[in-house]
Amino acid sequence: MIRKIFKGLLSVLTVISFAVPVFAYPDVSPNHWAAKEIEILTEKGVIVGYPDGTFQPDENVTRAEFASMAIKALGQEHTTVAQPVYFTDIDPSFWAYDAIQKALFFDLISCPPEGQPFRPDDSVSRSESISVAVNALTTEQISSSKAREVLKARYMDTDVVPEWFIVPAGKAAILDMLVTMPSASKLIEADRAATRAEVAAILYEMMEQAKLNPNAKLAEAMRKKTGDGYVVDSAYVQGSIGTIPAGAIVPIKLTKYASSQTSTAGEIYTAVAPQNYVTKDKYILVRQGAALKGQLLDVRKGKWFVRNGVLVLDNSIITTVNDQTIGFNGMSEIKKDRNWFMKIVRATLKGEKLEANPDNTLYLKLLKPIKVDLTNGWILE
């Protein structure tokens, strides 16, 4: 009887453990008004907590931190900006320099006159953060009078909203993304510094809306890139992610000569992707020119009547055309195509010599799956 009771209690506890979501931060309760958004953005790596494990939802966010979060929320942290804008108070060594430049490139923030300060350590205001969220989208154009009409119907402090923010605020209200705290649901509070909880909610709304109606530059960046090339038949696509499964075969070309007779085991080799690796639908997985590197794993000379030559490549890394270096594990065993007669000869007499010239195409068999963001070619960990 006691055993049955214990099993029943255990079942109830198991159900409860699965029913109640686990929150990453001790200071964000499950019933916090922004708990869902905080949890989702934390899982996606858009926002992080403090070293002590807390989130501190009522603290403020700097303008530099917000730019970095916004770019991550939109999945554009790997974009390259060719012509950066100069600011008097940040330089390329600043930790958020790239994120700020990307925020400018994608029209999330307005480009100030050359040489103006960015004020990276100032707290981002509610008006600034909501404007960034609206700027990430393609929205219907509205007049300032229409925006003011929409806002006055919902908010008590419309008359003190800065003129520059009237239209963005009106658009945000129309899209139900003008985030307010439950305790101040009738107030826009445009000039108040945004809290970390508010920023999480604003970024979440932006992220969801941008999936449907991104602005023109984001739409191009978020488009899965296509092209011709070597079709990896087993590759598959889920959303914007392409996967090359383990066991897939891809072509490579060595950059220098290798031979079973002159090369040695452990010798480092380099190679390139001779053409794009693409899916059946022509989505580009790896671009032509990506550099590969590994070592000659097994090298044995071909000797008459003793053995045929052995030449095996063990690939370890790839450097993509966007300068990302990451693991790309694969094996390639060099073999010669033989007709039936030569198969008999080599099985009997042995002594075959193997070589790989830079002009020859070799084939690499992947040992681990590779996941690729098809919008930017970034290989995911």
N, C-alpha and C positions, 0 to 999 in steps of 0.2 A: 504493500500500500504506500509506504513512504517513498519507495523507488518510483512509483507512478506519479506521485505528487511532485517529486523532484524533476522528473522528465517534463511534466506539464509546465512548471515554472521556467525550466530551461527553454522550452519552446516559446513561451511568452517573451522572455528576455531576448531571444534571437529575433523574433518578429519586431520588437521595439528597436533593437539595434539597427535593423535595416530600414525601419520606417522613419527614424529621426535622423536628419542629415547631420553630418559631422562638420563642424565649423573649424576653420584653421586658427582662429584667433579667440583667446579667452575673453576679450573685451567686446566681442561682437556676438550677441545672443541670437539664437535662431529666429526670434521675433523682432529683431531690429528692422527698421523700415527699409534698409538697403542691404540686408543680409544676402539675398539672392545675388545681387549684382556684385557685391564684394567677393563672394565665394567663386562665382564664375570667372571674374577677371583675375582672381588669384590663381585659379587653375590654369588659366591661359598665360600666366606670366606677365600680365599687363601691369598689375600692381603687386607690391610686396609689403610685408610687415616690417616691424622694427626688430633690431637684434634680440630684444627680450621676448619676442614671439607675439607681441601685441600688434593691433592694427591702428589704434588711436583714431577712431572715426571722426572725432570732432576737431582734430588738428587741421591745419591749413596745408596747402600744396604750393610749391613755388612754380613760377612760370616755366622754368627749365624742366622740372619734374613733370609738369602737365604736358609739355610738348613731347617728351619721351613716352609718356603713357599713351598719348593720342596716336602716335605713330605705331606703337606696338598693337594697340587695339585694332588698328586698320590693317595690320599685317604687313607694314611697309618698312620694317626696320632694316631690311637688306637692300633697299633701293639705293642706287648711286645718283648723287646730284653733281652735275658737271660744273655748274657755275654758282658757287656759293656767294651769299651776300655778306658784306663786311659790317660788323658791329664794333663799336668802340670798347665794349666791356666783355666780349668773349672772343677767343681765338680758337684755332683748330685743336688745341690741347684741352679745351674745356670738355668735361665729361659728356655734356648733352649737346655739343656743337653739331654733330651730324643730325640728331633728331630735330633740332631747331631749323636747320637748313632744309630738311625734308618737309617739315611743317609749312615752310614758306613755299617750297616747290609745289606742294599739293594744294596750295591756296587755302590752307586751314587758317593761316594768319596773314594779315596784310603786310606787304613789303614796305617798310618805312624808308624814308630818304636815306641814301647811302651815308654811312658813318654815324647813324643814330645808335643809341644804346638799346640793348634788348631787355635789360633789367632781369636777369635770370633768377635772382634770389628773392625778388618781390613775390608776394603771395598772388596767385592767380585769382581774379575776381569771378563771381558768378556770371557776370556779363561776358567776360573774356572766354570762359570755359564753354558756355552755351553757344557763343558765336562760332567757336571752333567746330563744335558738333554740327551746327547748321551748315557751315562752310564745306563740310565733308560731303554734302549731299547735293543732288540736283533737285531744286525745289521750284515750285510755282512762284513767279514774280508777283509781289504785292506792293501796294503803295504804302507810304508811312501812315496815311489816314486810315487805310484798311487795317493795318497792323495795330494802330492805336485803338480802333474800334473793337478788335478781337480781344486785346489785352484788358480794356476797361470792363468788358463783360465778365472777366474772371478775377482780376487782381485789383487790390485797393490802392497800390502805390504806382500806378501807371504814369501819373503826372510827373513823377520825379525820376523816371527812367531816362538815362542819357539819350539824346537824339540819335546818336550813331547806332544805338542798340535797339531802337524801336522796331525796325524791320526784322532783324534776326530774332528778336524776342517774339514778334508776331508769328513768324514762320515756325518757331519752336512750339508755340502754343497750339497752332493749327495741327502740328504733327504729334501733339501730346508728349513732347519731350522737353518742356520747360520744367525741369525738375525743381520741386520745392519740398522742404521737410514737412511732415504732417503737422507739426506745431505752428507752421507759418505758411499754410497752403494757399492763402489769399495774398501773399506778398512775393513780389519778384526779387526784391533786395538786390538789385543789379550791381551795386558798388561794394557789397559785402564780400569779403574773402570766402571762397568756396571751401567747404570742409572736405576731408578725405572721403567721407561717405557720399557727399553730393557729387564729387568728382567721379566716384565709381559708378554712380547711377547715370550721370551724364554720358560717360564714356560707353556704358553698356547700351544706352539708347542710340548713340551715334553708331556703334558697331553693328547693331541690328538693322538700323535704317540704311546704312551704307551697303549692306548686302543686297538691298533691293534697288536703291537709287543713289549710287555714288556720284560724285562730281566727275567731270569729264576726264581729268587727269587720273583720278583714282580708278575710274572705269577701265582705262587703258592699262594701268598697272595691274589691276585685278583680273584682267583677261588672261585665260590660259593661252600660252604661246604655241603656235603651230608651225610646222615646216616639214620638209622632206628629209629622208635619211634612212638609216638602218632600222627596220621595224622589229622591235622586241615583242614577239608574238604573245608571250606570257605576261607582259606588263598589263596592269589594269589601273583604272582611274576611279577615285571616289571623291566627288566634289572637285576641289582644286588640287588634290594630292594624287600624284602618280606613283605607283609602286613597281619596281623591278624586283621580282621575287628571287629568292635563292635558287640557283640552278639555271637561271637565264644565261644565254650566251650573247656576248657583245664583241664587236671587232676592235682590235687595237693595232697600232703600228709602232714598232720599236724605233727609237731615234738613232741607234747605232747597232752595228753588226753583233750578233751573238752566235756561238757555235758550240757543238758538243766537243769539238776538238781543241778549241783555244780558250774558251771561257772557263771560269771556275765557279764552283758552288759558293753562294754568299755574295757574289758580285752584284752590285746595284745596277738596275737598268731603269731607263725612262722610256715612256711611250706616249702616244697621243690617241685620242678618239678621231679616226679618220673621217667620220661623218656624224651627223646628229644621231643620237639614239632616240627613237620615237615610238609612240604607241600605234596601234592599228588605226586610230583616228587622227594620227599625225600630230599629237601633242608632244612637244619636245621634252624629253626627260634629261638628257645630257647633251650639251651643245658640242658641235665639232670643234676640235682644238683643245678640249680639256686634257690636261696633262696627268699621266698616271706614273706611279713609281712603285717599285718593289725590288725583290732580289731573285737571283737565279737559285732556285731551291735545290734542284738535283741536276748535276751535270756529270755525265760519264761518257768517255770517249768510245766511239765505235771501233771495235777491233775484229779483224778477220777471225772467223771461227770461234770467237769468244762471246761477243755480244754486239747488238746494235746500239748505236748512240742514244743517249738519253738527255733531254733538255726540257726542264720544267720551270715555269715562271710562277712566282708567288707574289701577286700584286697586293699592296697594302693600303695605298692612299690615292686620292684623286684631287687635283686642283682644278676647279671649274673656271670657266671664263669670267666669272664674277669674283675671282680670287678667293674663293672658299676652299680650304684644304681640309679634307675629312676622310675617314676610313672608307675604303672601297676594296673589300676583300675578294680575291678571285684567284683561280688557278688556270694556267694554260700549259698544256703538254704539247710540245712541238712534234708533229709527226708528218711523214711524207705520204702523199696519196700513191698507192701502189695498185697496179693491175694484178690479176690473178697469178701471172708468171712471177712477178717480183716478190709477191707475198711468199711464194714457195722458195725462191732464191734466198730471201732474207731469213726465213725460218730455218733454212738449212745451213747456209754459209755464214750468215751474220756479217757484221762489219759495216753496217749502214752509218753514214755520217749525217748529222743534222745541222742545219744552219737557219738563221732568221735574219733576213736583210731588212733594212728600213723600207724597202719597196714592197715587202710582203705583208699581207694582212694575216694577223693571227687572231685567234678567238679565245676570249677569256670567259670562264665559267664562274659566275658569282657564287660565293660561299655564304653570303648573308644578304638579306633583302635591303633594298635602298628605297627610301621614300623621298619624293621630290615635290616641292611646291611648284606647280606648273605655271604659276603666274610670274615667277622670277628666277626659276632654276635653282633655288636654294635647296640643298640636300639636308633633310631633317635628321636630327640625332635619333 
